[in-house]
Amino acid sequence: MRLAVVGAGSIGLAIAWRAANLGARVTVHDPAPGSGASRVAAGILAAATEAQFGEEALLPFMAESVDAWPGFAAELEAASGVPVAHRDTATLMVGLGEGDRAEIDRLAALYRTTGRTVDTLAPRRARELEPLLTHRVRGGVLVPGDHAVEPRAVHAALLAAAERAGVEFRAAHVEDPAALDADQVVLAAGCGSA
């Protein structure tokens, strides 16, 4: 199968790398790989604290994705030779006013639906965990089991792994994805996908 991937950010490269490993002939089209969100993302991998009301149907997928990251990071590092700085790290979210505290309590209830451990914190406990917090903190939540990566390192590793897997790169803008010489086209150009 011939696969064209439009966009060489982290999503496009991950798809290209996986497809090439499955035997597809993959060409990635991007004039500046990694120049978009892949370079400026924070690298936070948090299934609970990234959840929003109205997205409850996504929560199981978010949790599954976060849980897959340790294995994915190890596989990517082995395939690319590039460390991605994956680490387990808890997420601490705090509120300064009573309104913030009420919102944190409301969000904590949502976070608990993810099946993650969510610890509600009194102000003193939040400051013990993060001593530089102001005395105005009214409390918070702690979610252990989250992860973080260095997004630029992940992108570099995906680029190296894709190249090693035989992915071809073309540095050109794609005006009409339907005109690409491919059996399938994946649009992964972020905000440029429109």
C-alpha positions in Angstrom: 0.0 0.0 0.0 1.2 3.5 -0.8 0.4 6.0 2.0 0.8 9.7 1.8 0.9 11.6 5.1 0.4 15.4 4.9 2.1 16.9 8.0 5.3 15.9 9.7 4.3 16.9 13.3 4.2 14.2 16.0 0.9 12.8 14.9 1.9 12.5 11.2 5.3 11.0 12.0 3.8 8.5 14.4 1.4 7.3 11.8 4.1 7.2 9.1 6.5 5.3 11.3 3.8 2.7 12.3 2.6 2.3 8.7 6.1 1.8 7.4 6.7 -0.8 10.0 3.6 -2.6 8.8 4.9 -2.7 5.2 3.4 0.4 3.7 5.4 2.6 1.3 5.0 5.9 3.1 5.7 9.5 1.8 5.4 12.4 4.2 4.7 15.8 2.8 5.7 18.8 4.8 7.9 21.9 4.0 9.0 22.3 7.7 8.6 19.1 9.8 7.9 19.8 13.4 7.4 23.5 12.9 3.9 23.6 14.4 2.4 22.5 17.7 5.0 19.7 18.1 7.6 22.4 18.9 5.5 24.3 21.4 3.5 21.6 23.2 4.0 21.3 27.0 4.5 17.5 26.9 1.9 16.8 29.6 0.2 13.4 29.4 -2.7 13.6 31.8 -5.8 11.5 31.3 -7.7 13.1 34.2 -6.7 16.7 34.5 -7.0 17.3 30.7 -10.6 16.1 30.9 -13.4 18.6 30.3 -17.1 18.5 30.9 -18.9 17.5 27.7 -16.1 15.2 26.7 -17.0 12.3 29.0 -17.2 9.8 26.0 -13.5 10.5 25.4 -12.3 9.7 28.9 -11.7 6.0 28.4 -9.6 6.7 25.3 -7.7 9.4 27.1 -6.9 7.0 29.9 -5.9 4.2 27.5 -3.6 6.6 25.6 -1.8 7.8 28.7 -1.4 4.2 29.9 0.2 3.3 26.6 2.8 6.0 26.7 5.5 4.2 28.8 5.6 1.3 26.3 5.4 3.6 23.3 8.3 5.8 24.6 10.5 2.7 25.2 9.7 1.4 21.7 10.3 4.8 20.1 13.6 5.2 21.9 14.8 1.8 20.8 13.7 2.4 17.2 15.3 5.9 17.0 18.2 5.9 19.4 16.8 9.2 20.7 15.7 9.6 24.4 12.3 11.2 24.7 12.6 12.2 28.4 9.5 10.2 29.4 8.8 10.4 33.1 6.0 9.6 35.5 4.9 12.8 37.3 1.9 13.7 39.4 -0.3 16.6 38.4 -1.1 19.2 41.0 -3.9 21.7 40.4 -4.6 24.4 42.9 -7.1 27.2 43.4 -6.6 30.6 44.9 -10.1 31.8 45.7 -13.2 30.1 47.0 -14.6 30.1 43.4 -11.5 28.3 42.3 -11.8 25.8 45.1 -15.5 25.1 44.1 -14.4 24.6 40.5 -11.6 22.3 41.5 -14.1 20.2 43.6 -16.4 20.0 40.6 -13.6 19.0 38.3 -12.3 16.4 40.8 -15.6 14.7 40.6 -15.2 14.5 36.8 -11.6 13.3 37.1 -12.6 10.5 39.4 -14.8 9.1 36.6 -11.6 8.3 34.7 -10.8 5.7 37.2 -7.6 7.6 38.2 -6.6 8.3 41.8 -7.6 11.9 42.6 -6.6 13.2 46.0 -8.4 16.3 47.3 -5.9 18.5 49.1 -6.3 21.0 51.9 -4.3 24.2 51.5 -1.5 23.2 53.9 -1.0 19.8 52.1 -0.9 21.6 48.7 1.9 23.9 50.0 3.8 21.0 51.5 3.8 19.4 48.1 4.8 22.6 46.4 6.4 25.0 48.9 6.6 27.9 46.5 2.8 28.2 46.4 1.3 31.3 47.9 -0.5 31.2 51.2 -3.6 32.3 49.4 -4.1 28.7 47.9 -7.5 27.4 49.0 -6.8 23.8 48.1 -6.4 21.5 45.2 -6.2 18.1 43.7 -3.3 15.8 43.2 -3.4 13.2 40.4 -0.5 10.7 40.6 0.2 8.5 37.6 0.3 11.1 35.0 3.3 11.4 32.6 5.3 14.0 30.8 7.7 14.0 27.8 9.9 16.5 26.1 7.9 17.3 22.9 10.9 18.3 20.8 12.7 15.1 21.8 9.6 13.1 20.9 9.5 14.8 17.5 13.2 14.2 16.9 12.8 10.5 17.8 9.8 10.1 15.6 11.6 11.7 12.7 14.6 9.4 13.2 12.4 6.3 13.6 10.4 7.1 10.5 13.6 7.7 8.5 15.0 4.4 9.7 11.8 2.6 8.7 12.2 3.9 5.2 9.7 6.8 5.1 10.3 9.2 2.3 10.0 12.9 2.9 9.0 15.6 0.5 9.4 19.3 1.4 6.5 20.7 -0.5 3.2 22.3 0.3 0.2 20.1 -0.6 -2.6 22.1 -2.2 -4.8 19.2 -3.1 -4.4 16.0 -1.1 -6.6 14.1 -3.5 -4.0 14.6 -6.2 -1.2 12.8 -4.3 0.0 9.5 -5.8 -1.1 7.2 -3.0 -3.7 4.6 -2.2 -4.6 6.4 1.1 -3.9 9.9 2.3 -3.7 10.9 6.0 -4.2 14.6 6.8 -2.2 15.4 9.9 -1.3 19.0 9.2 -2.9 20.4 12.4 -4.6 23.7 11.8 -3.4 23.5 8.2 -5.6 20.5 7.6 -8.5 22.6 6.5 
